[in-house]
């Protein structure tokens, strides 16, 4: 074994068969008997044989690998989307290579390059908050392999997308607060270069306007929407003596930070201030009070994204492929943080 790594030739020598027989057995070729397949698999295990995916991809044109790029994998939303993708991919004998961009443009570019070098059959991605240029994603398309975007997408790329109706989710959340009697609703948003935050802000503003409430720019706060950002934004609003009676955040994490600061400043929830988040993170059902939020249909989004990817991958004439946009309806999950005490 060269460099301590077993090859199909080592397996062939051990079993006194040809390398082509070993290759066919490892690829479950119907021309090879079950008995031979078992012997080959046993010998491969004994020799600790690891297939060379790049070499295999060069021979067959398929690596059976999909690159998935997410801003971060430790959020319930993204981990659930990945789960949905893997359910479909694994059922088709594909493996998923997961990479995190950490919302860093440079990291995202490097990740795309690494995935292309690994000969992935295609890429599924959610764009980072700091990504303003998409030339690295265009490189994927130039290679002639599929690219499907989900959640955070861009219209600068003519590719298939799977998103939720962020506008609808934000409109429903804001309207719910208005129906509870709220008129001075703070909104936590983030970079307007990212479609989801732009659409959620638009939904918030339109809900106010349709109910005859003027949009006050002082009530709209921009940040990275982490827990600490929610704390900072909430304290700034309180310190500015700006009157408000509710907070709708584009993220469950920042609304959690707002909840902490409101309690520290003596506000009673939901009596004094009502809260609504976005994302339906697991912790939202364990806070006190429990948090009203918007469920993003993450697992269905993952499944549909993967199904869309494989439809493109298996098209015979990809040059005539027409990108499609799938829009899922989010669901407002009403809990105690936004309900009038008399309605509980």
Secondary structure, DSSP 8 states (H G I E B T S, - for coil): -GGG---HHHHHHHHTS-HHHHHHHHTT-TTS-HHHHHHHHHHHHHTT----HHHHHHHHS---EEEEEES-SSSHHHHHHHHHHHHHHHHTT-EEEEEE-TT-HHHHHHHHHHHHHTT-SEEEE---TT----HHHHHHHHTT-EEEEESS--TTS-SEEEEE-HHHHHHHHHHHHHHTT--SEEEEE--TTSHHHHHHHHHHHHHHHHTT----GGGEEES---HHHHHHHHHHHHHTT---SEEEES-HHHHHHHHHHHHHTT--TTTT-EEE-SS--GGGGTSSS--BEEE--HHHHHHHHHHHHHHHHT-S-GGG----EEEE--EEE--GGGS-GGG-
